[in-house]
Amino acid sequence: MYEAGLKERFLGDEEIIEHVVENATSTIQWTIHRPKRGWYLRIRAPTFPPGSYITLTPVPQSSPYHADAALTFACRTNPPSEHPGSARASVSSPKPSIESDATLAGDASPHSYPPTPPTNPTVRILPPSPRSVQAKLAEIPEARPAAQVVTPFILTPHSTAHVPTNTQLSVFARVMAALKNHAPSHDMSFTLSPVPKVSQEEASSSTAPVPTPVPLLTYHDRTPAWTVGSTFGVLEVDLRRERELGVQPSFYVAIALTYLEFLEERESFLAAATD
């Protein structure tokens, strides 16, 4: 399990750079980049080639997933699993691709309780012949690089619904409801979801319903009301889907920290975008 680290902020000549550092090793996992003037959000790992970034951009208004303050990005992942049971079925021990010609002699001992010690079988090992080696080598499939796809993701904020007022409530209940409506809600909560893949038939159909993204990561804001200058919350990750996609957990942590800062300073980001 990845142990979430801390963020260290540095000022460059033209950028504000934040390092996401892993606590266990004190190594930089990801760097977050934004300009001193203007607006962009970029994330990169130290192993990326120079000039390579993963960029977070606003979701276009033409997108069916457009929402206020929603951002999108894309990165390489494993292809989505179409048969969830196949992963469990493939866990069995693989059969050796090259085996020596070995024969076992000896009868199996009968079952009893307590079990009787098995008799030692006689093992005769014959070195494999060149012909058998070539036959075994021919059975080995050619090594192919693991297939990867570019998967789009979407970051969407969601808030706890405010308490509606009701004229039939008592005066005290209406006062408490008004306080809750004006108290800071969990407006820093958000979800990170892969964008569902749509078939060509569904894309061409205007009546087909838009598939709902299933969250891979959910941030639950637990900041107490009236708290100023601090944010508290819980990150919830779907571990099964995370393993299927094959992206290291520190990446999702870096994305979550980046988006959380974007939500906290949304007005500043929007103002910088118009400069």
C-alpha positions in Angstrom: 0.0 0.0 0.0 1.3 3.4 -0.9 2.0 5.7 2.1 0.8 9.2 1.2 3.6 11.7 1.6 3.8 15.4 1.7 3.9 18.4 -0.7 6.9 20.7 -0.8 6.5 23.9 -2.7 9.2 25.7 -4.6 9.3 28.8 -6.8 11.0 28.5 -10.2 11.8 31.2 -12.6 8.4 30.9 -14.3 6.6 28.3 -12.4 5.3 27.2 -9.0 6.5 23.7 -8.5 5.3 21.3 -5.8 7.0 18.0 -5.1 4.9 15.0 -3.9 7.3 13.1 -1.6 6.9 9.6 -0.3 7.4 9.5 3.4 8.9 6.0 3.5 11.7 6.7 1.1 11.8 10.6 1.0 11.9 10.4 -2.8 10.0 12.6 -5.2 7.2 10.7 -6.8 5.6 13.4 -8.8 5.9 17.2 -9.5 3.0 19.5 -10.0 3.6 22.6 -12.2 1.6 25.8 -12.6 2.7 29.1 -14.0 3.3 32.3 -12.0 1.1 34.1 -14.6 -1.7 32.5 -16.6 -3.2 29.1 -15.9 -2.3 25.5 -16.5 -2.0 22.4 -14.3 0.7 19.8 -15.2 1.9 16.7 -13.5 5.0 14.8 -14.3 7.2 12.1 -12.8 11.0 12.4 -12.6 11.2 9.5 -15.0 9.3 11.3 -17.7 11.2 12.5 -20.8 12.0 16.3 -20.8 9.0 18.3 -21.7 6.5 15.5 -21.1 3.5 16.2 -18.8 0.0 15.0 -17.9 -2.1 18.1 -18.3 -5.4 18.8 -16.4 -7.8 20.9 -18.5 -11.4 22.1 -18.0 -14.1 19.8 -19.3 -15.5 21.3 -22.5 -19.1 22.6 -22.3 -20.0 20.4 -25.2 -19.1 17.3 -23.2 -22.0 15.4 -21.6 -19.8 15.2 -18.5 -19.4 19.0 -18.2 -19.9 20.4 -14.7 -18.8 23.4 -12.9 -15.1 23.2 -12.0 -14.7 19.7 -13.5 -11.3 18.9 -15.0 -10.2 16.1 -17.3 -6.9 14.4 -18.1 -5.7 11.3 -19.9 -2.9 8.8 -19.1 -1.8 5.3 -20.2 -3.4 2.4 -18.4 -4.0 -1.3 -18.9 -7.0 -2.0 -21.0 -10.2 -2.4 -19.0 -11.1 -5.9 -17.9 -14.1 -7.3 -19.8 -14.2 -10.5 -17.9 -13.6 -9.9 -14.2 -13.4 -13.6 -13.4 -10.5 -14.2 -15.8 -8.0 -12.5 -13.6 -8.7 -14.9 -10.8 -8.6 -17.8 -13.1 -5.2 -17.0 -14.3 -3.6 -17.0 -10.9 -2.9 -20.7 -11.0 0.8 -21.8 -11.1 2.1 -21.6 -14.7 3.3 -24.7 -16.3 7.1 -24.7 -17.0 7.8 -24.0 -20.6 10.8 -26.4 -20.8 10.8 -29.6 -18.8 13.4 -32.3 -18.5 12.4 -35.8 -19.4 11.7 -37.2 -15.9 9.8 -40.3 -14.9 8.6 -41.3 -11.4 8.4 -44.9 -10.3 6.5 -46.1 -7.2 2.9 -46.6 -6.2 1.1 -44.0 -4.3 0.6 -44.8 -0.6 -3.0 -45.4 0.5 -4.8 -42.7 2.4 -5.3 -43.1 6.1 -5.8 -41.1 9.3 -3.3 -40.1 10.5 -1.6 -40.1 7.1 1.1 -42.7 6.7 4.5 -41.4 5.6 4.8 -41.7 1.8 7.3 -44.0 0.3 10.2 -42.3 -1.4 9.7 -42.6 -5.2 12.5 -43.6 -7.5 13.5 -40.7 -9.7 15.3 -41.2 -13.0 16.2 -38.0 -14.8 17.2 -38.1 -18.4 18.8 -35.1 -20.0 16.5 -33.6 -22.7 17.4 -34.3 -26.2 18.0 -31.4 -28.7 14.9 -32.4 -30.5 12.7 -32.2 -27.4 14.3 -28.8 -26.5 13.4 -27.4 -29.9 9.9 -28.7 -29.6 9.4 -27.0 -26.3 10.9 -23.8 -27.5 8.5 -23.8 -30.4 5.6 -23.9 -27.9 6.7 -20.7 -26.2 4.7 -17.7 -27.6 6.7 -14.7 -28.7 7.1 -12.1 -26.0 4.9 -9.1 -26.6 4.8 -5.9 -24.7 1.9 -5.4 -22.5 -1.0 -3.7 -24.3 -1.8 -0.3 -23.0 -4.5 2.2 -23.9 -4.9 6.0 -23.3 -7.8 6.3 -20.8 -9.5 9.7 -20.1 -10.4 10.6 -16.6 -12.7 13.2 -15.1 -12.5 15.0 -11.8 -15.9 16.3 -10.6 -16.8 18.1 -7.4 -19.8 17.1 -5.4 -21.3 18.7 -2.3 -23.5 17.6 0.5 -27.0 18.8 -0.1 -28.1 21.7 2.1 -30.9 21.2 4.5 -34.2 22.5 3.0 -36.3 24.8 5.0 -39.9 23.8 5.8 -42.5 26.2 7.0 -44.1 23.5 9.1 -41.0 23.1 11.3 -40.8 24.7 14.7 -39.0 28.0 15.1 -36.0 26.3 16.7 -35.8 23.7 13.8 -36.0 26.5 11.2 -33.2 28.4 12.9 -31.0 25.3 13.0 -31.8 24.6 9.3 -30.9 28.1 8.4 -27.6 27.8 10.2 -26.8 24.6 8.4 -27.7 26.1 5.0 -25.3 29.0 5.6 -22.6 26.9 7.2 -19.7 25.7 5.1 -20.8 22.5 3.4 -18.5 19.6 2.2 -17.9 21.5 -1.0 -14.3 20.2 -1.3 -15.5 16.6 -1.9 -14.9 15.2 -5.3 -14.6 12.1 -7.4 -12.0 10.8 -9.9 -13.5 8.5 -12.5 -12.4 6.9 -15.8 -14.7 8.1 -18.5 -16.8 5.1 -19.7 -16.0 3.8 -23.1 -18.9 4.3 -25.6 -19.4 2.0 -28.6 -19.8 3.5 -32.0 -23.5 2.6 -32.1 -24.1 4.4 -28.8 -22.0 7.4 -29.9 -24.1 7.7 -33.1 -27.4 7.4 -31.3 -28.9 10.6 -29.9 -31.3 8.7 -27.7 -28.7 6.4 -26.0 -28.3 7.4 -22.3 -24.9 8.7 -21.3 -23.1 6.2 -19.1 -22.4 7.3 -15.6 -18.7 7.3 -14.6 -17.9 5.0 -11.7 -15.6 6.6 -9.2 -12.1 5.1 -8.9 -11.2 7.6 -6.1 -13.5 9.6 -3.9 -12.4 12.4 -1.6 -14.8 12.9 1.4 -14.4 16.3 2.9 -14.5 16.1 6.7 -13.6 19.7 7.5 -15.5 20.9 10.6 -17.8 23.8 10.0 -16.3 27.2 10.5 -12.7 25.9 10.1 -10.5 28.4 8.4 -7.3 27.7 6.6 -7.3 23.9 6.9 -9.0 21.0 5.1 -9.5 17.6 6.5 -10.8 14.6 4.5 -10.5 10.9 3.6 -9.4 9.4 0.3 -11.3 6.3 -0.7 -9.8 4.2 -3.5 -11.3 1.2 -5.4 -8.3 -1.1 -5.0 -9.7 -3.7 -7.5 -10.1 -1.2 -10.3 -6.8 0.5 -9.4 -5.0 -2.9 -9.9 -6.8 -3.5 -13.1 -5.7 -0.1 -14.6 -2.1 -0.7 -13.4 -1.2 2.9 -12.5 0.8 3.3 -9.3 -1.3 4.7 -6.4 1.0 7.7 -5.9 -0.2 9.1 -9.2 -3.8 9.2 -8.0 -2.6 10.8 -4.7 -0.8 13.5 -6.7 -3.9 14.1 -8.9 -6.1 14.3 -5.8 -3.8 16.8 -4.1 -3.7 18.9 -7.3 -7.4 19.0 -7.7 -8.0 19.7 -4.1 -5.8 22.8 -4.3 -7.6 23.8 -7.5 -10.9 23.7 -5.7 -9.5 25.6 -2.7 -8.2 28.4 -5.0 -10.7 28.1 -7.8 -11.3 31.8 -8.0 -7.6 32.5 -8.2 -7.2 30.0 -11.0 -10.1 31.4 -12.9 -8.8 34.9 -12.5 -5.3 33.8 -13.7 -6.9 32.2 -16.8 -8.2 35.5 -17.9 -4.8 37.3 -17.6 
